[in-house]
Amino acid sequence: MSKTRIRVGMVGGGGTAFMGTVHRIALRFDDRYELVAGALGSNPDKSRADAATLGIAPDRAYGSWQEMMEKEAARADRMDAVIVVTPNFLHFPVAEAALKAGFHVICEKPMTTTLDEARALAALVEMSGKGFFLTHTYTGYPMIRQAREMVAAGEIGTLRRVEAEYLQDWLAEPVEKTGAEGAVWRTDPAKAGAGAIGDIGTHAYNLAAFITGEEPTHLLAELSSFVSGRKVDDDAMILLRYGSGAKGAILASQVLTGNGNNLSLRVYGDKGGLEWWQERPEELWFTRLGAPRQLLRRNGAGSTAAAIDGSRVPAAHPEGYLEAFANIYRDAADAMDNPALTVPVPSVVDGVRGLAFISACLASSGQGASWVPIEN
Ligand SMILES: NC(=O)c1ccc[n+]([C@@H]2O[C@H](COP(=O)([O-])OP(=O)(O)OC[C@H]3O[C@@H](n4cnc5c(N)ncnc54)[C@H](O)[C@@H]3O)[C@@H](O)[C@H]2O)c1
């Protein structure tokens, strides 16, 4: 493995932006990256000033992402990869420009705002030969990776049902009207593409596939906008059908009072079941048919290889969100160093699936909540 640090440039993530901060922490965990360039906001002066506070050299603190692509591409010590942490509508043009200029891409979800863009990006990744990593955070948790390995090893038998819930309450009121950071663009269809189904539903949908290894073929969705005047969905109830005969359900909502970041997942087969809750991420409940319900702990007895590999400290020394994110960065670095390597990080293909999910949800709900095919 090369120990050369991967030089990255960040687009978005200036000031108090949520995800930019998380990505910068995650990329530093294993010392595999160096943040060398940035176009951190839409205002050129602020973008450069924010870059200075992060120690980015003045000649690499850019006023726009277009300037960053052009000037970095011309440097001998050019960046290797671009991190995209902007509102959704910019993911496609930024990632497209980055791939065309020969940079790897680490991109936030949902990958794009339309299915056509997602497909175009997948074709471009294929053509470019560059790495593309989609940061579905929850796939980085050791106990999620353990659940995936247990399902693949047949521990729960043939899949019967998967249930994923992602519930929040921070959009329970029309906070976008007060200009609340993050809420304005998330409730603008042109900038977000969709509401709760894109913002958090795609995480639940991705996680269900990540763990089960199965992709549903059809869905039925009832989307609502409970907050008056809101132009995107803020609540979604979705049923899934799989080709194997398995069934699934996804609940995603940002208006359910009392829920902070309440993501949970339950997977049931004919031989057993698994349960995981994001707010207690070190625990995975496993029940083998006919046996007592069992609590498995991160890096504890019964850990699988992926859970051990994803753990940084011994069992009972709590790890969480940032370590999970850092696992995604570590694995992406491995794949950039060695493109032949398969890593458990969502790819551009998963990004297309996410947009196919959003598109099918909108179609189904628009037809009065009828069953529709999911067209990846
Ligand atoms: N993986 C996760 O768990 C997770 C969690 C939250 C958000 N997200 C995703 O991360 C992305 C960012 O979300 P956020 O919550 O950080 O949003 P945010 O509003 O906090 O930050 C967005 C940033 O993009 C910048 N920006 C806007 N226009 C720009 C432009 N033209 N050029 C450069 N920068 C520009 C803003 O200045 C800001 O710094 C979204 O796609 C969101 O869906 C992912």
The ligand as a MOL file (V3000), in Angstrom:
LIG
                    3D

  0  0  0     0  0            999 V3000
M  V30 BEGIN CTAB
M  V30 COUNTS 44 48 0 0 0
M  V30 BEGIN ATOM
M  V30 1 N -23.8660 11.4190 4.3460 0
M  V30 2 C -24.6570 11.9880 5.2340 0
M  V30 3 O -24.9660 11.3920 6.2620 0
M  V30 4 C -25.1790 13.3790 4.9900 0
M  V30 5 C -25.6970 14.1490 6.0510 0
M  V30 6 C -26.1060 15.4560 5.7800 0
M  V30 7 C -26.0210 15.9570 4.4940 0
M  V30 8 N -25.5480 15.1820 3.4960 0 CHG=1
M  V30 9 C -25.4280 15.6990 2.1190 0
M  V30 10 O -24.3050 16.5730 2.0800 0
M  V30 11 C -24.5240 17.6500 1.1640 0
M  V30 12 C -24.3290 18.9740 1.9210 0
M  V30 13 O -25.2450 19.0220 2.9760 0
M  V30 14 P -24.9810 19.9680 4.2440 0
M  V30 15 O -25.9520 19.5480 5.2860 0
M  V30 16 O -23.5480 20.0060 4.5740 0 CHG=-1
M  V30 17 O -25.4450 21.3730 3.6370 0
M  V30 18 P -25.0150 22.8230 4.0990 0
M  V30 19 O -26.0860 23.7370 3.6310 0
M  V30 20 O -24.6780 22.8050 5.5670 0
M  V30 21 O -23.6580 23.0940 3.2980 0
M  V30 22 C -23.6350 23.2690 1.9040 0
M  V30 23 C -22.3410 23.9540 1.5240 0
M  V30 24 O -22.2670 24.0670 0.1070 0
M  V30 25 C -21.7940 25.3740 -0.2030 0
M  V30 26 N -22.1580 25.7930 -1.5600 0
M  V30 27 C -23.3680 26.2000 -2.0280 0
M  V30 28 N -23.2410 26.5750 -3.3150 0
M  V30 29 C -21.9340 26.3810 -3.6740 0
M  V30 30 C -21.1810 26.6040 -4.8460 0
M  V30 31 N -21.7310 27.0900 -5.9620 0
M  V30 32 N -19.8600 26.3030 -4.8220 0
M  V30 33 C -19.2620 25.8310 -3.7140 0
M  V30 34 N -19.9360 25.6050 -2.5650 0
M  V30 35 C -21.2490 25.8750 -2.5410 0
M  V30 36 C -22.4340 26.2530 0.8820 0
M  V30 37 O -21.7610 27.4970 0.9650 0
M  V30 38 C -22.1980 25.3790 2.0980 0
M  V30 39 O -20.8790 25.5430 2.5560 0
M  V30 40 C -25.9400 17.4430 0.6380 0
M  V30 41 O -25.8880 16.8140 -0.6120 0
M  V30 42 C -26.6040 16.5280 1.6580 0
M  V30 43 O -27.6090 15.6990 1.0960 0
M  V30 44 C -25.1180 13.9130 3.7250 0
M  V30 END ATOM
M  V30 BEGIN BOND
M  V30 1 1 1 2
M  V30 2 2 2 3
M  V30 3 1 2 4
M  V30 4 1 4 5
M  V30 5 2 4 44
M  V30 6 2 5 6
M  V30 7 1 6 7
M  V30 8 2 7 8
M  V30 9 1 8 9
M  V30 10 1 8 44
M  V30 11 1 9 10
M  V30 12 1 9 42
M  V30 13 1 10 11
M  V30 14 1 11 12
M  V30 15 1 11 40
M  V30 16 1 12 13
M  V30 17 1 13 14
M  V30 18 2 14 15
M  V30 19 1 14 16
M  V30 20 1 14 17
M  V30 21 1 17 18
M  V30 22 2 18 19
M  V30 23 1 18 20
M  V30 24 1 18 21
M  V30 25 1 21 22
M  V30 26 1 22 23
M  V30 27 1 23 24
M  V30 28 1 23 38
M  V30 29 1 24 25
M  V30 30 1 25 26
M  V30 31 1 25 36
M  V30 32 1 26 27
M  V30 33 1 26 35
M  V30 34 2 27 28
M  V30 35 1 28 29
M  V30 36 1 29 30
M  V30 37 2 29 35
M  V30 38 1 30 31
M  V30 39 2 30 32
M  V30 40 1 32 33
M  V30 41 2 33 34
M  V30 42 1 34 35
M  V30 43 1 36 37
M  V30 44 1 36 38
M  V30 45 1 38 39
M  V30 46 1 40 41
M  V30 47 1 40 42
M  V30 48 1 42 43
M  V30 END BOND
M  V30 END CTAB
M  END
